[in-house]
Amino acid sequence: MLSALPPITSHVANDDSRSDGALILLRVLLGCTLLAAIFLSWPMWLSTREFPLVPLSKAIPQFSSPLDLAFIILLVAGIVVTILRPSSIAAFGIVGAFLLLWAQDQNRIHPWVFVYILFYATLAVQWRAQAKATSAYNVTPRLQFILIAVYFWTGIQKLRYTYFVDVVEVLVGFLKPGSSESTLLAATLLFRSAPFLEILFALLLIHPRLARLGVVGVLALHLGITLLLASTHFNASVLPWNLFMTGAVLLLFWRKTPSSRLILRPGRSIFRWLVLLLCGILPTLGYVGLWNSYLSFAVYAGASARGYGFIRGSSDFLPDTMRSQLHEIDEDAKELQFDEWGYSVLNSMPSPEAHVLLGVGRALCKEKFTSKEGLTLAIIDAPLPWERRGRETTYTCTHGELAG
C-alpha cells in the first residue's frame, strides 16, 4: 500500500507541485486537520468567553461579538479555499489571521498552531512563485526540515529532570487501572526512552537511505500518542495534529528524500533563513527558559510554568466555569488551577508561560474580584532542565505586577 503513494517531484525548473499527487494530498490533509483542530478548540478562538484574553500588547484591539465569530468564519473559508486549490493569497491570509489571533491572546499559540503557520507560510511562498512563473521553489526540503525540527526538539526538550521523574509517572498513571506490573514496567521504560527515540527518528529522516526507518518509527510514535490521548479524553484538540503529522511524514519522506544537504541548508532565501531561525536556532534558547516553550516544541516535557489562585471567603459570585474547578483546601480556602480552568473553558490547554499566567491573574483581579484581599496568586516558573521545580512567587491583587 505504501508503494502506491504518489511520488514527490524534485521541483526543478519546470516542475509544478499542483500536478504532484503527494503534495496535493498533503494540502488537503493540512486543511482538513486544521479545520478539525479549530472545531475542537472553538471557544479558544472567540473573544467572548470566561477565560481571560492575554494580548501581546494592550494596544492590540480585540474583536467583539459577533465580529470575532465572523473573523473565524473568514479564516475557515480561507482554509477551505486552500483545500480546493493552491492559493497564495488564501495561504498568506491564513498565516496573517493566526498571527493576529495570537497577538490578541497569547493562549492561542500552541505547537500545533505554530506548525500549521509554518506549513502555510512555506506553501504560500511556493504558490506565489508558481503564479508569477518564476523559478520553482523547492518546497519539499523546507517542509521536511520543519517536521525534522519538531521531532528533534520535542525529544531534546524532554531531556530534563521533570520529564523523567514527574511526567513519566503521570503517563504511567493513565495506564494503572487494570494493568499488570510487567505492563507498567514496560510502559515506564518506553516513556523514559521516548526522548531518545524522537531524536533518533529525526536524525533518520534526514538521511535518504534511512528515512523509511524514521517514518516507521514516527508512525508508531503517533499511534501510541493517539491511543494515549483517546483513552484519557485529554486535550482532544491535538488529535487532528497527530493525524496531520503522521500523514505529512508518510507523504514527504516515504517515496523520496532529498539529500541531507538540501534539507538543512538555507541557501540565499530570507524565508529559509527565517525558518532556520524559528525551527533550528531559537529552540535552543527555549531549552533553558529563554524562549517560548511552545515555540520550542516542548510538548509533555515538564517544561511548563504553573499558575494557581487561592480564594478565601465566599466564591458564590464567581462564574460557574470557575467554581466547578475549585479544589477545597480548608473550610475557608479554595484553590483554582489555571490549566484545569483554562482547559474546561477553551477545550485546549492555556499557555504555560509565566508572563501569560500573570496576565490571567491580572485579569482576575480586575474583572472578578471586588475584594482585592480575597485572592492570592502563585506562579511557579518553568523548571530548568536540571531542576524538579521552578521558583514560586506569590502575588496579591494589590501587588504591582497584578495591579497594572
Kinemage of the C-alpha trace (Angstrom):
@kinemage 1
@onewidth
@group {chain A} dominant
@subgroup {mainchain}
@vectorlist {calphas} color= white
{ca met a 1} P 0.000 0.000 0.000
{ca leu a 2} L 2.812 2.404 0.876
{ca ser a 3} L 4.404 1.787 -2.512
{ca ala a 4} L 1.234 3.144 -4.094
{ca leu a 5} L 1.810 6.611 -2.654
{ca pro a 6} L 2.149 9.243 -5.380
{ca pro a 7} L 5.748 10.354 -5.907
{ca ile a 8} L 7.154 13.666 -4.827
{ca thr a 9} L 8.924 15.511 -7.594
{ca ser a 10} L 12.282 17.135 -7.160
{ca his a 11} L 10.817 20.549 -8.039
{ca val a 12} L 13.446 21.612 -10.504
{ca ala a 13} L 12.897 24.378 -13.008
{ca asn a 14} L 9.763 23.191 -14.819
{ca asp a 15} L 8.073 21.189 -12.042
{ca asp a 16} L 4.653 22.292 -10.834
{ca ser a 17} L 3.554 20.886 -7.492
{ca arg a 18} L -0.077 21.280 -8.486
{ca ser a 19} L 0.390 18.110 -10.521
{ca asp a 20} L 2.303 16.418 -7.715
{ca gly a 21} L -0.101 13.908 -6.175
{ca ala a 22} L 1.662 13.689 -2.819
{ca leu a 23} L 1.654 17.444 -2.284
{ca ile a 24} L -1.986 17.637 -3.333
{ca leu a 25} L -2.824 15.058 -0.667
{ca leu a 26} L -0.667 16.984 1.808
{ca arg a 27} L -2.509 20.225 1.036
{ca val a 28} L -5.883 18.557 1.606
{ca leu a 29} L -4.690 16.849 4.795
{ca leu a 30} L -3.277 20.142 6.066
{ca gly a 31} L -6.541 21.997 5.620
{ca cys a 32} L -8.888 19.254 6.846
{ca thr a 33} L -6.960 18.537 10.048
{ca leu a 34} L -6.639 22.255 10.789
{ca leu a 35} L -10.403 22.678 10.420
{ca ala a 36} L -10.904 19.765 12.812
{ca ala a 37} L -8.483 21.298 15.340
{ca ile a 38} L -10.244 24.670 15.193
{ca phe a 39} L -13.616 22.974 15.664
{ca leu a 40} L -12.395 21.000 18.697
{ca ser a 41} L -10.903 24.125 20.315
{ca trp a 42} L -13.630 26.503 19.116
{ca pro a 43} L -14.007 28.576 22.357
{ca met a 44} L -10.290 29.440 22.305
{ca trp a 45} L -10.699 31.486 19.124
{ca leu a 46} L -13.574 33.633 20.398
{ca ser a 47} L -13.270 36.834 22.414
{ca thr a 48} L -16.492 36.327 24.364
{ca arg a 49} L -15.512 33.662 26.884
{ca glu a 50} L -14.849 33.283 30.602
{ca phe a 51} L -11.101 32.554 30.482
{ca pro a 52} L -9.232 35.886 30.158
{ca leu a 53} L -7.613 37.116 26.969
{ca val a 54} L -3.920 37.983 27.360
{ca pro a 55} L -2.829 40.113 24.381
{ca leu a 56} L 0.761 40.727 23.374
{ca ser a 57} L 0.114 44.419 23.946
{ca lys a 58} L -2.695 46.497 25.422
{ca ala a 59} L -2.697 48.490 22.180
{ca ile a 60} L -3.931 45.476 20.177
{ca pro a 61} L -7.707 45.789 19.605
{ca gln a 62} L -9.972 42.852 20.420
{ca phe a 63} L -12.825 41.595 18.267
{ca ser a 64} L -16.162 42.000 19.990
{ca ser a 65} L -19.076 39.649 19.354
{ca pro a 66} L -20.199 38.885 16.657
{ca leu a 67} L -17.096 40.228 14.862
{ca asp a 68} L -14.930 37.547 16.490
{ca leu a 69} L -17.153 34.809 15.049
{ca ala a 70} L -17.193 36.474 11.605
{ca phe a 71} L -13.385 36.601 11.585
{ca ile a 72} L -13.132 32.879 12.355
{ca ile a 73} L -15.641 32.114 9.611
{ca leu a 74} L -13.445 34.046 7.158
{ca leu a 75} L -10.429 32.075 8.373
{ca val a 76} L -12.301 28.815 7.836
{ca ala a 77} L -13.299 29.964 4.341
{ca gly a 78} L -9.642 30.654 3.517
{ca ile a 79} L -8.669 27.170 4.686
{ca val a 80} L -11.399 25.646 2.523
{ca val a 81} L -10.061 27.557 -0.495
{ca thr a 82} L -6.592 26.047 0.004
{ca ile a 83} L -8.119 22.577 0.258
{ca leu a 84} L -9.776 23.025 -3.123
{ca arg a 85} L -6.836 24.622 -4.926
{ca pro a 86} L -3.433 26.238 -4.300
{ca ser a 87} L -3.887 29.911 -3.419
{ca ser a 88} L -1.038 32.045 -2.135
{ca ile a 89} L -3.481 34.819 -1.198
{ca ala a 90} L -5.547 32.460 0.955
{ca ala a 91} L -2.438 30.885 2.494
{ca phe a 92} L -0.893 34.243 3.385
{ca gly a 93} L -4.294 35.268 4.760
{ca ile a 94} L -4.378 32.175 6.995
{ca val a 95} L -0.896 32.957 8.330
{ca gly a 96} L -1.825 36.595 8.966
{ca ala a 97} L -5.102 35.629 10.655
{ca phe a 98} L -3.384 33.256 13.068
{ca leu a 99} L -0.707 35.827 13.897
{ca leu a 100} L -3.407 38.405 14.665
{ca leu a 101} L -5.371 35.941 16.797
{ca trp a 102} L -2.163 35.114 18.653
{ca ala a 103} L -1.441 38.820 19.199
{ca gln a 104} L -4.943 39.209 20.648
{ca asp a 105} L -4.455 36.301 23.041
{ca gln a 106} L -1.183 34.537 23.812
{ca asn a 107} L -3.107 31.460 24.965
{ca arg a 108} L -3.815 30.718 21.297
{ca ile a 109} L -0.271 29.794 20.336
{ca his a 110} L 0.359 26.054 20.586
{ca pro a 111} L 2.948 23.815 18.939
{ca trp a 112} L 0.290 22.591 16.504
{ca val a 113} L -0.754 26.156 15.639
{ca phe a 114} L 2.902 27.061 15.088
{ca val a 115} L 3.463 24.089 12.757
{ca tyr a 116} L 0.365 24.913 10.708
{ca ile a 117} L 1.543 28.525 10.373
{ca leu a 118} L 4.958 27.361 9.158
{ca phe a 119} L 3.460 24.953 6.626
{ca tyr a 120} L 1.033 27.508 5.203
{ca ala a 121} L 3.763 30.139 5.004
{ca thr a 122} L 6.050 27.720 3.145
{ca leu a 123} L 3.331 26.703 0.711
{ca ala a 124} L 2.293 30.332 0.208
{ca val a 125} L 5.817 31.227 -0.903
{ca gln a 126} L 5.802 28.316 -3.346
{ca trp a 127} L 2.357 29.073 -4.770
{ca arg a 128} L 3.264 32.721 -5.204
{ca ala a 129} L 6.413 31.761 -7.157
{ca gln a 130} L 4.343 29.491 -9.389
{ca ala a 131} L 1.735 32.189 -10.010
{ca lys a 132} L 4.498 34.542 -11.150
{ca ala a 133} L 6.010 31.807 -13.332
{ca thr a 134} L 9.382 32.341 -11.658
{ca ser a 135} L 11.884 29.580 -10.951
{ca ala a 136} L 10.233 26.838 -8.924
{ca tyr a 137} L 10.544 26.965 -5.154
{ca asn a 138} L 11.916 23.711 -3.801
{ca val a 139} L 9.174 23.224 -1.244
{ca thr a 140} L 9.712 19.608 -0.207
{ca pro a 141} L 13.027 20.039 1.701
{ca arg a 142} L 11.616 23.066 3.544
{ca leu a 143} L 8.577 21.133 4.735
{ca gln a 144} L 10.786 18.190 5.640
{ca phe a 145} L 13.069 20.457 7.662
{ca ile a 146} L 10.080 21.699 9.709
{ca leu a 147} L 8.988 18.144 10.525
{ca ile a 148} L 12.511 17.038 11.419
{ca ala a 149} L 12.868 20.050 13.727
{ca val a 150} L 9.608 19.199 15.505
{ca tyr a 151} L 10.709 15.653 16.371
{ca phe a 152} L 14.273 16.658 17.212
{ca trp a 153} L 13.323 19.447 19.600
{ca thr a 154} L 10.401 17.541 21.104
{ca gly a 155} L 12.953 14.914 22.111
{ca ile a 156} L 15.577 17.417 23.290
{ca gln a 157} L 13.015 19.278 25.427
{ca lys a 158} L 12.221 16.066 27.288
{ca leu a 159} L 15.844 15.645 28.390
{ca arg a 160} L 15.126 17.195 31.766
{ca tyr a 161} L 14.647 16.040 35.335
{ca thr a 162} L 10.922 16.779 35.451
{ca tyr a 163} L 10.168 14.629 32.420
{ca phe a 164} L 11.997 11.510 33.589
{ca val a 165} L 10.505 11.712 37.082
{ca asp a 166} L 7.182 13.565 37.105
{ca val a 167} L 5.849 13.385 33.549
{ca val a 168} L 6.653 9.681 33.155
{ca glu a 169} L 4.901 8.994 36.444
{ca val a 170} L 1.779 10.802 35.217
{ca leu a 171} L 1.805 8.975 31.873
{ca val a 172} L 2.181 5.579 33.552
{ca gly a 173} L -0.611 6.553 35.929
{ca phe a 174} L -3.010 6.707 32.986
{ca leu a 175} L -2.360 3.001 32.404
{ca lys a 176} L -2.535 1.783 36.004
{ca pro a 177} L -6.207 0.748 36.196
{ca gly a 178} L -6.299 -2.892 35.152
{ca ser a 179} L -2.657 -3.079 34.002
{ca ser a 180} L -0.211 -5.718 35.231
{ca glu a 181} L 3.108 -4.899 36.870
{ca ser a 182} L 5.014 -6.103 33.806
{ca thr a 183} L 2.922 -3.840 31.568
{ca leu a 184} L 3.555 -0.836 33.798
{ca leu a 185} L 7.287 -1.581 33.885
{ca ala a 186} L 7.427 -1.848 30.091
{ca ala a 187} L 5.454 1.408 29.764
{ca thr a 188} L 7.841 3.158 32.161
{ca leu a 189} L 10.858 2.074 30.148
{ca leu a 190} L 9.171 3.107 26.904
{ca phe a 191} L 8.214 6.555 28.181
{ca arg a 192} L 11.714 7.126 29.539
{ca ser a 193} L 13.229 6.150 26.204
{ca ala a 194} L 10.822 8.402 24.261
{ca pro a 195} L 13.142 11.461 24.130
{ca phe a 196} L 15.976 9.433 22.654
{ca leu a 197} L 13.648 7.719 20.177
{ca glu a 198} L 12.261 11.061 18.968
{ca ile a 199} L 15.761 12.424 18.434
{ca leu a 200} L 16.742 9.212 16.647
{ca phe a 201} L 13.705 9.348 14.340
{ca ala a 202} L 14.552 12.960 13.436
{ca leu a 203} L 18.122 12.008 12.542
{ca leu a 204} L 16.949 9.030 10.491
{ca leu a 205} L 14.584 11.244 8.484
{ca ile a 206} L 17.496 13.437 7.421
{ca his a 207} L 19.334 10.576 5.713
{ca pro a 208} L 17.870 9.477 2.340
{ca arg a 209} L 18.719 5.805 2.865
{ca leu a 210} L 17.425 5.658 6.434
{ca ala a 211} L 14.352 7.865 6.095
{ca arg a 212} L 11.933 4.941 5.848
{ca leu a 213} L 13.091 3.613 9.202
{ca gly a 214} L 12.379 7.049 10.625
{ca val a 215} L 8.927 7.058 9.038
{ca val a 216} L 8.057 3.702 10.624
{ca gly a 217} L 9.254 4.949 13.998
{ca val a 218} L 7.236 8.158 13.702
{ca leu a 219} L 4.090 6.240 12.719
{ca ala a 220} L 4.456 4.022 15.789
{ca leu a 221} L 5.076 7.111 17.943
{ca his a 222} L 1.920 8.878 16.787
{ca leu a 223} L -0.158 5.739 17.098
{ca gly a 224} L 0.903 5.476 20.728
{ca ile a 225} L 0.202 9.170 21.375
{ca thr a 226} L -3.226 8.935 19.766
{ca leu a 227} L -4.193 5.868 21.786
{ca leu a 228} L -2.993 7.525 24.992
{ca leu a 229} L -4.876 10.766 24.326
{ca ala a 230} L -8.019 8.944 23.231
{ca ser a 231} L -8.010 6.718 26.311
{ca thr a 232} L -7.640 9.664 28.685
{ca his a 233} L -10.012 12.071 26.863
{ca phe a 234} L -7.337 14.726 27.341
{ca asn a 235} L -6.537 17.694 25.087
{ca ala a 236} L -8.557 16.420 22.143
{ca ser a 237} L -7.583 19.423 20.008
{ca val a 238} L -4.149 17.883 19.355
{ca leu a 239} L -5.592 14.673 17.897
{ca pro a 240} L -6.009 16.200 14.396
{ca trp a 241} L -2.408 17.428 14.614
{ca asn a 242} L -1.269 13.871 15.326
{ca leu a 243} L -3.144 12.732 12.235
{ca phe a 244} L -1.584 15.510 10.166
{ca met a 245} L 1.961 14.793 11.350
{ca thr a 246} L 1.518 11.096 10.613
{ca gly a 247} L 0.262 11.751 7.084
{ca ala a 248} L 2.791 14.506 6.391
{ca val a 249} L 5.762 12.333 7.354
{ca leu a 250} L 4.434 9.490 5.226
{ca leu a 251} L 3.817 11.705 2.184
{ca leu a 252} L 7.040 13.698 2.406
{ca phe a 253} L 9.562 11.023 3.351
{ca trp a 254} L 8.427 7.587 2.181
{ca arg a 255} L 8.937 7.739 -1.580
{ca lys a 256} L 11.810 10.157 -1.995
{ca thr a 257} L 14.036 12.143 0.339
{ca pro a 258} L 16.379 14.838 -0.984
{ca ser a 259} L 19.976 14.887 0.161
{ca ser a 260} L 20.662 15.889 3.761
{ca arg a 261} L 22.475 18.969 2.492
{ca leu a 262} L 19.410 20.125 0.558
{ca ile a 263} L 17.174 19.708 3.616
{ca leu a 264} L 19.471 21.506 6.044
{ca arg a 265} L 20.968 24.352 4.035
{ca pro a 266} L 19.013 27.645 3.964
{ca gly a 267} L 20.633 28.915 0.764
{ca arg a 268} L 20.153 32.588 -0.077
{ca ser a 269} L 16.439 32.788 0.647
{ca ile a 270} L 15.457 35.123 3.509
{ca phe a 271} L 12.395 32.976 4.172
{ca arg a 272} L 14.518 29.822 4.521
{ca trp a 273} L 16.800 31.630 6.968
{ca leu a 274} L 13.692 32.667 8.939
{ca val a 275} L 12.517 29.037 9.103
{ca leu a 276} L 16.013 28.000 10.219
{ca leu a 277} L 15.933 30.663 12.937
{ca leu a 278} L 12.480 29.674 14.204
{ca cys a 279} L 12.897 25.905 13.989
{ca gly a 280} L 16.614 25.341 14.365
{ca ile a 281} L 18.145 28.093 16.469
{ca leu a 282} L 15.623 29.718 18.839
{ca pro a 283} L 14.505 26.383 20.368
{ca thr a 284} L 17.996 26.101 21.858
{ca leu a 285} L 17.087 29.130 23.975
{ca gly a 286} L 13.780 27.507 24.864
{ca tyr a 287} L 15.614 24.588 26.426
{ca val a 288} L 16.929 26.884 29.171
{ca gly a 289} L 13.793 29.012 29.500
{ca leu a 290} L 14.858 31.963 27.337
{ca trp a 291} L 12.303 31.395 24.562
{ca asn a 292} L 8.644 30.416 24.441
{ca ser a 293} L 8.332 26.739 25.412
{ca tyr a 294} L 5.546 26.007 22.919
{ca leu a 295} L 7.538 27.647 20.098
{ca ser a 296} L 10.399 25.370 21.154
{ca phe a 297} L 8.153 22.281 20.721
{ca ala a 298} L 8.175 21.469 24.440
{ca val a 299} L 5.243 19.053 24.409
{ca tyr a 300} L 4.588 16.975 27.541
{ca ala a 301} L 8.152 17.680 28.623
{ca gly a 302} L 7.581 19.105 32.093
{ca ala a 303} L 8.885 22.460 30.872
{ca ser a 304} L 5.815 24.465 31.822
{ca ala a 305} L 5.073 27.182 34.329
{ca arg a 306} L 2.025 26.709 36.531
{ca gly a 307} L -0.465 29.224 37.867
{ca tyr a 308} L -2.748 28.903 40.900
{ca gly a 309} L -5.335 31.113 42.531
{ca phe a 310} L -6.089 30.771 46.258
{ca ile a 311} L -9.507 32.128 47.140
{ca arg a 312} L -10.620 32.888 50.681
{ca gly a 313} L -14.173 33.539 51.676
{ca ser a 314} L -17.242 33.097 49.542
{ca ser a 315} L -16.875 32.102 45.890
{ca asp a 316} L -20.578 32.287 45.045
{ca phe a 317} L -20.069 35.396 42.907
{ca leu a 318} L -17.640 33.620 40.551
{ca pro a 319} L -18.735 32.213 37.173
{ca asp a 320} L -19.830 28.591 37.062
{ca thr a 321} L -16.802 27.585 34.977
{ca met a 322} L -14.516 28.802 37.750
{ca arg a 323} L -16.479 27.413 40.685
{ca ser a 324} L -16.630 23.970 39.077
{ca gln a 325} L -12.821 23.862 39.014
{ca leu a 326} L -12.226 24.930 42.618
{ca his a 327} L -10.494 22.479 44.959
{ca glu a 328} L -11.229 22.909 48.650
{ca ile a 329} L -8.129 23.313 50.820
{ca asp a 330} L -9.886 24.014 54.130
{ca glu a 331} L -13.184 25.441 55.307
{ca asp a 332} L -12.284 28.965 54.208
{ca ala a 333} L -9.906 28.458 51.273
{ca lys a 334} L -10.154 27.022 47.767
{ca glu a 335} L -7.578 26.505 45.023
{ca leu a 336} L -8.005 27.211 41.311
{ca gln a 337} L -5.502 25.684 38.879
{ca phe a 338} L -5.268 27.868 35.792
{ca asp a 339} L -4.560 24.987 33.406
{ca glu a 340} L -7.589 22.975 34.540
{ca trp a 341} L -9.849 26.002 34.417
{ca gly a 342} L -8.458 27.076 31.043
{ca tyr a 343} L -8.935 23.642 29.517
{ca ser a 344} L -12.526 23.429 30.786
{ca val a 345} L -13.321 26.717 29.029
{ca leu a 346} L -11.131 26.603 25.914
{ca asn a 347} L -11.121 22.848 25.281
{ca ser a 348} L -7.382 23.356 24.809
{ca met a 349} L -4.560 23.950 27.247
{ca pro a 350} L -3.778 27.608 28.029
{ca ser a 351} L -0.268 28.957 27.611
{ca pro a 352} L 2.276 27.627 30.142
{ca glu a 353} L 4.373 30.821 30.104
{ca ala a 354} L 4.805 32.647 33.425
{ca his a 355} L 4.161 36.098 31.941
{ca val a 356} L 0.912 34.863 30.359
{ca leu a 357} L -0.211 33.366 33.669
{ca leu a 358} L 0.459 36.742 35.269
{ca gly a 359} L -1.790 38.270 32.635
{ca val a 360} L -4.546 35.815 33.586
{ca gly a 361} L -4.072 36.772 37.228
{ca arg a 362} L -4.182 40.459 36.359
{ca ala a 363} L -7.495 39.957 34.556
{ca leu a 364} L -8.917 38.035 37.527
{ca cys a 365} L -8.002 40.868 39.882
{ca lys a 366} L -9.514 43.462 37.585
{ca glu a 367} L -12.681 41.700 36.453
{ca lys a 368} L -13.710 39.077 39.016
{ca phe a 369} L -12.682 40.199 42.479
{ca thr a 370} L -14.133 43.344 44.010
{ca ser a 371} L -12.440 42.442 47.305
{ca lys a 372} L -8.741 42.500 46.492
{ca glu a 373} L -7.884 40.600 49.661
{ca gly a 374} L -9.939 37.610 48.572
{ca leu a 375} L -7.420 36.315 46.023
{ca thr a 376} L -3.788 35.275 46.245
{ca leu a 377} L -1.945 34.065 43.179
{ca ala a 378} L 1.048 31.751 42.938
{ca ile a 379} L 3.136 31.443 39.785
{ca ile a 380} L 5.642 28.603 39.590
{ca asp a 381} L 8.236 29.220 36.889
{ca ala a 382} L 9.095 26.502 34.393
{ca pro a 383} L 11.933 24.429 35.867
{ca leu a 384} L 15.322 24.442 34.205
{ca pro a 385} L 16.447 21.073 32.787
{ca trp a 386} L 18.267 20.079 35.977
{ca glu a 387} L 15.529 21.302 38.366
{ca arg a 388} L 12.461 19.470 39.590
{ca arg a 389} L 10.537 22.602 40.489
{ca gly a 390} L 10.852 26.196 39.371
{ca arg a 391} L 10.827 29.268 41.554
{ca glu a 392} L 7.456 30.104 43.124
{ca thr a 393} L 6.285 33.694 43.518
{ca thr a 394} L 3.069 34.742 45.243
{ca tyr a 395} L 1.063 37.863 44.488
{ca thr a 396} L -1.970 39.678 45.768
{ca cys a 397} L -4.178 41.891 43.663
{ca thr a 398} L -2.575 44.966 45.196
{ca his a 399} L 0.883 43.788 44.055
{ca gly a 400} L 2.436 45.920 41.345
{ca glu a 401} L 2.613 43.023 38.874
{ca leu a 402} L -1.151 42.461 39.075
{ca ala a 403} L -2.457 45.929 39.772
{ca gly a 404} L -1.202 47.347 36.484
